[in-house]
Amino acid sequence: MKKVCVVTGTRAEYGLLRWVMKAIRDSEHLKLQVIATGTHLSPEFGLTYKEIEKDGFKINKKVEMLLTSDTSSAISKSTGLGMVGFADAFNSLNPELLIILGDRYEILAAAIAALFERIPIGHIHGGETTEGAFDEAIRHSITKMSWWHFVAAE
């Protein structure tokens, strides 16, 4: 069975990923691995990783990376912590495919670590536009690192 790892960092993108995760879990040919990170692990945001577990999914790894501030410096440091955590998680889980969604820095950290581990990436929701925000550059960077593109727009 092919090991497919899904990374989720927020309740918003988990709502979109839940159906993909269910299909992977229910497949006879795929083994689902789940990594929760970002706001899922934050008491400030309601420890939403519990919603993932309540939906019947096993969380294989939790990557702590959020600092309490949202300054530019804190985001850079959080991204670095995420890269370290994802490197350890990927080394432990040894996935054969990574599925990620969106353009947040948590997902960027996962994509960079996967690139260096030579794990093929499937990116959902690339191709969108966010003018004036650094999300745009993050999204395009993730797109460059990805092997498969599941875009939301032409």
Backbone bond lengths (Angstrom), bond angles and torsions (degrees), N, CA, C in turn:
res aa  C-N    CA-C-N  psi(-1)  N-CA   C-N-CA  omega(-1)  CA-C   N-CA-C  phi
1 M - - - 1.463 - - 1.520 109.25 -
2 K 1.297 115.49 138.75 1.463 122.04 179.88 1.530 109.30 -81.35
3 K 1.335 116.64 128.97 1.465 121.82 179.88 1.527 109.82 -85.33
4 V 1.334 115.55 118.03 1.458 122.52 -179.53 1.518 107.99 -114.62
5 C 1.322 115.80 119.51 1.456 122.44 -177.28 1.537 109.49 -102.72
6 V 1.328 115.30 128.52 1.456 121.26 176.88 1.521 107.82 -111.64
7 V 1.332 116.02 129.28 1.460 121.67 176.43 1.515 107.94 -104.33
8 T 1.330 116.01 131.12 1.461 121.26 175.60 1.521 109.68 -130.64
9 G 1.323 115.48 133.77 1.460 120.61 -176.21 1.510 115.36 -119.34
10 T 1.345 117.20 -15.38 1.464 120.24 -178.68 1.523 110.36 -142.14
11 R 1.320 115.21 157.75 1.461 120.29 177.24 1.524 110.96 -62.58
12 A 1.337 116.72 -36.35 1.468 120.78 -177.52 1.522 111.93 -62.06
13 E 1.328 118.08 -48.60 1.462 118.57 -179.13 1.511 111.72 -78.03
14 Y 1.326 118.53 -25.72 1.464 119.93 175.40 1.532 110.05 -60.95
15 G 1.327 117.01 -38.00 1.459 120.36 177.98 1.516 112.42 -57.62
16 L 1.321 117.07 -33.65 1.462 121.70 176.69 1.526 111.59 -81.78
17 L 1.322 117.37 -36.41 1.463 121.71 -177.85 1.527 113.47 -76.56
18 R 1.318 117.20 -22.40 1.466 121.42 -174.48 1.531 111.70 -53.10
19 W 1.318 116.74 -41.36 1.468 120.57 -177.82 1.527 111.17 -70.26
20 V 1.306 116.54 -37.47 1.467 120.39 176.10 1.531 109.63 -65.83
21 M 1.311 116.11 -43.21 1.461 121.15 179.37 1.529 111.03 -61.32
22 K 1.315 116.50 -41.76 1.468 120.70 178.98 1.529 110.57 -63.03
23 A 1.322 116.80 -43.54 1.471 120.39 -179.85 1.531 111.12 -63.92
24 I 1.335 116.65 -40.24 1.471 119.89 177.87 1.523 109.82 -65.35
25 R 1.331 116.05 -46.91 1.473 120.47 -178.93 1.530 111.40 -59.84
26 D 1.323 116.86 -38.18 1.458 121.52 -176.16 1.532 113.56 -82.61
27 S 1.325 117.62 -7.88 1.464 121.69 -178.40 1.536 110.91 -74.51
28 E 1.316 115.22 143.92 1.463 120.86 175.28 1.526 111.81 -78.01
29 H 1.335 116.44 -14.68 1.465 120.86 -173.27 1.528 113.79 -108.59
30 L 1.334 116.66 -7.66 1.455 120.34 -175.39 1.523 110.86 -124.25
31 K 1.313 115.41 148.40 1.461 121.79 174.78 1.529 107.36 -117.20
32 L 1.316 117.11 120.63 1.462 122.55 -177.95 1.524 110.91 -80.70
33 Q 1.339 115.14 133.07 1.458 123.03 169.04 1.526 106.57 -122.44
34 V 1.318 116.98 137.91 1.465 120.96 -177.97 1.522 109.28 -123.64
35 I 1.329 114.98 130.93 1.459 121.44 171.65 1.518 107.31 -117.20
36 A 1.324 116.38 123.43 1.459 122.10 175.32 1.525 108.37 -102.03
37 T 1.317 115.69 141.05 1.459 121.10 -177.86 1.521 108.87 -151.65
38 G 1.316 116.06 -170.82 1.459 121.27 172.62 1.513 114.07 58.61
39 T 1.328 115.05 -137.60 1.462 120.08 -174.47 1.526 112.72 -69.03
40 H 1.330 118.56 -17.58 1.469 120.16 175.62 1.527 111.63 -56.54
41 L 1.315 116.93 -30.28 1.465 121.52 -173.84 1.513 113.06 -99.31
42 S 1.324 117.15 6.42 1.462 121.91 -174.53 1.529 112.08 -100.30
43 P 1.333 117.07 125.18 1.468 119.29 174.28 1.534 111.83 -59.53
44 E 1.323 116.32 -33.10 1.463 121.55 179.51 1.528 111.82 -59.60
45 F 1.335 116.82 -31.04 1.463 121.92 -178.57 1.526 112.24 -105.76
46 G 1.325 117.11 13.82 1.459 120.81 171.34 1.516 117.14 91.83
47 L 1.343 117.68 13.77 1.472 121.10 179.33 1.536 110.97 46.03
48 T 1.318 114.80 57.08 1.463 120.59 -172.63 1.530 113.82 -71.22
49 Y 1.323 118.35 -4.96 1.466 119.36 173.43 1.533 109.53 -59.45
50 K 1.330 117.06 -25.32 1.466 121.39 179.04 1.532 111.16 -64.77
51 E 1.332 117.43 -29.68 1.466 120.87 176.15 1.526 110.46 -66.26
52 I 1.323 115.91 -37.81 1.469 120.68 178.10 1.520 109.28 -62.58
53 E 1.321 116.17 -46.98 1.468 120.76 179.24 1.527 110.87 -65.20
54 K 1.321 117.10 -39.22 1.465 121.45 179.22 1.531 111.04 -62.84
55 D 1.333 116.56 -30.14 1.463 120.95 176.82 1.529 112.55 -77.70
56 G 1.333 116.73 0.31 1.456 120.48 175.09 1.514 115.77 94.94
57 F 1.343 116.97 9.95 1.456 119.89 179.48 1.522 110.58 -95.44
58 K 1.328 115.54 140.39 1.460 121.11 173.29 1.520 108.08 -86.29
59 I 1.302 117.47 129.97 1.467 121.65 173.87 1.521 106.60 -91.56
60 N 1.332 115.50 114.93 1.456 120.60 -177.01 1.519 112.85 -76.91
61 K 1.326 116.34 -35.43 1.467 121.31 179.66 1.525 109.12 -146.42
62 K 1.317 114.69 148.91 1.464 121.95 171.90 1.516 106.83 -119.36
63 V 1.322 115.71 126.05 1.465 121.16 179.55 1.515 108.37 -108.00
64 E 1.321 115.62 104.53 1.466 122.00 176.77 1.522 108.27 -76.72
65 M 1.332 116.26 128.63 1.454 118.13 -178.91 1.520 113.77 -149.76
66 L 1.316 118.88 -13.80 1.460 120.74 -174.42 1.520 112.23 -79.18
67 L 1.312 115.15 132.56 1.452 121.28 168.21 1.529 107.48 -93.15
68 T 1.309 117.77 166.07 1.458 120.06 -174.36 1.516 114.00 -77.83
69 S 1.292 118.04 -8.81 1.457 122.37 -179.10 1.521 109.56 -107.80
70 D 1.338 116.36 156.94 1.463 119.81 175.30 1.526 111.70 -117.18
71 T 1.329 115.84 30.37 1.462 120.34 175.95 1.524 109.22 -72.74
72 S 1.307 116.65 166.21 1.469 120.87 177.37 1.522 111.03 -56.94
73 S 1.320 116.23 -42.98 1.461 120.64 179.74 1.528 111.32 -63.82
74 A 1.324 117.09 -42.36 1.462 120.70 -179.73 1.529 111.09 -66.33
75 I 1.329 117.12 -37.93 1.468 120.27 178.15 1.528 109.97 -64.92
76 S 1.333 116.87 -42.41 1.470 120.27 177.01 1.525 110.98 -61.27
77 K 1.322 116.49 -44.78 1.462 120.36 179.61 1.521 111.15 -65.88
78 S 1.334 117.79 -40.65 1.462 121.57 177.86 1.523 110.75 -61.67
79 T 1.320 116.89 -40.84 1.464 120.92 178.74 1.528 109.90 -62.02
80 G 1.313 116.58 -43.31 1.464 120.60 177.60 1.517 112.01 -62.58
81 L 1.332 116.87 -44.18 1.469 119.85 176.75 1.522 110.66 -61.17
82 G 1.321 115.90 -39.07 1.460 120.46 178.15 1.514 112.08 -62.19
83 M 1.317 117.29 -42.60 1.464 120.58 179.65 1.524 110.59 -60.44
84 V 1.326 117.19 -42.23 1.465 121.12 177.98 1.530 109.80 -63.34
85 G 1.327 116.69 -46.79 1.460 120.83 -179.00 1.517 112.79 -64.35
86 F 1.342 117.30 -41.63 1.463 120.30 178.68 1.525 111.33 -68.24
87 A 1.322 117.62 -36.50 1.467 119.82 176.77 1.529 109.62 -58.38
88 D 1.314 116.96 -45.40 1.471 120.91 178.65 1.526 111.06 -65.11
89 A 1.332 117.16 -44.12 1.463 121.29 -178.59 1.525 111.04 -63.48
90 F 1.330 116.98 -46.00 1.460 120.14 -179.70 1.521 111.22 -65.53
91 N 1.317 116.80 -38.11 1.457 120.69 177.89 1.532 110.70 -62.25
92 S 1.329 116.22 -37.75 1.459 121.28 -179.60 1.532 112.21 -75.89
93 L 1.332 117.41 -44.81 1.463 121.79 -175.15 1.527 113.56 -83.09
94 N 1.316 116.35 -29.10 1.465 122.45 179.70 1.537 112.72 53.60
95 P 1.339 117.91 53.90 1.468 119.78 -178.31 1.528 111.33 -70.31
96 E 1.337 114.68 157.00 1.462 120.69 178.01 1.519 111.87 -102.06
97 L 1.314 116.54 -11.43 1.464 122.84 178.01 1.513 108.07 -155.39
98 L 1.340 116.35 139.80 1.457 122.13 176.86 1.523 108.28 -114.25
99 I 1.335 116.48 130.78 1.460 121.99 174.34 1.520 107.64 -110.88
100 I 1.342 115.77 124.90 1.456 121.71 178.30 1.522 109.38 -133.83
101 L 1.327 115.81 157.44 1.455 121.14 -178.36 1.522 109.20 -132.72
102 G 1.324 116.35 131.58 1.449 120.51 167.29 1.506 116.57 97.91
103 D 1.342 112.90 -154.35 1.458 119.83 -165.46 1.525 113.01 -145.06
104 R 1.306 117.76 25.05 1.463 120.27 179.14 1.530 110.34 -87.18
105 Y 1.314 115.90 160.68 1.455 119.59 -177.05 1.521 112.52 -66.05
106 E 1.335 118.56 -26.15 1.462 120.49 175.23 1.534 110.17 -62.00
107 I 1.328 115.22 -40.94 1.453 120.98 -178.97 1.529 110.14 -72.92
108 L 1.328 117.28 -35.12 1.463 120.88 174.93 1.527 110.49 -59.58
109 A 1.330 117.07 -44.30 1.466 120.68 178.85 1.522 111.12 -60.21
110 A 1.333 117.01 -42.05 1.467 120.75 178.16 1.522 110.77 -64.37
111 A 1.327 116.49 -42.35 1.473 120.34 -178.75 1.522 111.50 -64.63
112 I 1.309 117.78 -43.14 1.469 120.53 179.80 1.527 110.36 -62.87
113 A 1.332 116.47 -46.19 1.467 119.77 179.33 1.533 110.77 -62.20
114 A 1.335 117.23 -40.58 1.474 120.78 178.46 1.523 111.00 -65.34
115 L 1.328 117.08 -40.05 1.465 120.73 177.98 1.521 110.51 -57.60
116 F 1.323 116.15 -47.79 1.456 120.06 -178.72 1.535 112.21 -67.75
117 E 1.339 116.95 -29.46 1.470 121.38 177.15 1.524 111.96 -84.02
118 R 1.340 116.05 -2.53 1.471 122.34 -178.51 1.527 112.96 60.94
119 I 1.323 114.26 39.63 1.464 121.01 175.67 1.526 106.97 -95.37
120 P 1.319 118.27 121.56 1.467 119.88 177.90 1.527 110.63 -59.89
121 I 1.339 115.46 141.47 1.464 122.11 -175.66 1.522 109.85 -115.77
122 G 1.327 115.58 132.10 1.454 122.70 168.12 1.519 107.50 -106.82
123 H 1.327 117.03 120.00 1.467 122.49 -174.01 1.521 109.97 -109.90
124 I 1.323 115.94 121.82 1.460 122.74 178.58 1.523 109.10 -99.52
125 H 1.315 116.54 136.34 1.465 125.37 176.49 1.521 113.49 77.60
126 G 1.323 117.92 24.90 1.457 119.16 168.44 1.523 108.33 -73.05
127 G 1.295 116.47 168.95 1.458 120.54 175.23 1.511 115.57 86.43
128 E 1.327 117.40 -4.94 1.452 119.58 177.13 1.523 108.84 -80.26
129 T 1.323 116.31 172.14 1.458 120.81 -178.38 1.523 110.15 -126.63
130 T 1.331 115.88 133.22 1.458 122.68 174.04 1.515 106.56 -133.21
131 E 1.308 117.07 90.61 1.457 120.16 -175.82 1.527 111.01 -71.57
132 G 1.328 114.36 136.62 1.450 120.52 175.30 1.511 115.52 84.81
133 A 1.310 118.78 -3.16 1.466 121.75 -179.90 1.524 109.29 -115.02
134 F 1.336 116.19 153.93 1.462 117.31 179.28 1.523 111.61 -75.17
135 D 1.342 117.54 -6.24 1.463 120.92 174.14 1.526 110.99 -56.24
136 E 1.327 115.49 -35.50 1.469 121.48 -179.12 1.536 110.55 -58.68
137 A 1.327 116.37 -48.63 1.471 120.67 -179.50 1.531 110.63 -67.16
138 I 1.328 116.86 -38.30 1.467 120.11 178.35 1.528 109.69 -63.09
139 R 1.334 116.57 -46.86 1.466 120.89 -179.10 1.520 111.37 -58.96
140 H 1.341 116.09 -45.19 1.462 119.35 -179.11 1.530 111.35 -68.48
141 S 1.322 117.29 -33.93 1.465 120.45 176.34 1.522 110.66 -64.65
142 I 1.325 116.70 -44.48 1.457 120.69 178.30 1.527 110.00 -62.86
143 T 1.330 116.15 -40.37 1.464 120.31 177.93 1.525 110.62 -57.98
144 K 1.324 117.50 -43.44 1.467 120.83 179.84 1.527 112.03 -63.47
145 M 1.327 117.52 -31.17 1.464 121.41 -178.30 1.521 112.75 -84.27
146 S 1.324 117.51 -14.70 1.462 121.74 -172.36 1.526 112.65 -87.50
147 W 1.315 114.45 150.70 1.459 121.46 176.65 1.510 111.02 -92.83
148 W 1.334 116.30 -35.78 1.462 121.18 -178.36 1.524 108.72 -124.23
149 H 1.322 114.70 143.31 1.474 121.00 -174.28 1.522 109.41 -125.81
150 F 1.311 114.66 118.04 1.467 121.75 177.04 1.512 106.63 -112.07
151 V 1.335 114.35 85.38 1.468 121.30 -170.34 1.520 110.97 -83.56
152 A 1.317 114.99 156.89 1.452 121.78 178.76 1.515 112.05 -97.98
153 A 1.320 117.48 -8.72 1.473 121.97 -178.07 1.518 108.00 -144.02
154 E 1.345 116.48 164.50 1.465 119.53 178.39 1.517 111.12 -65.48
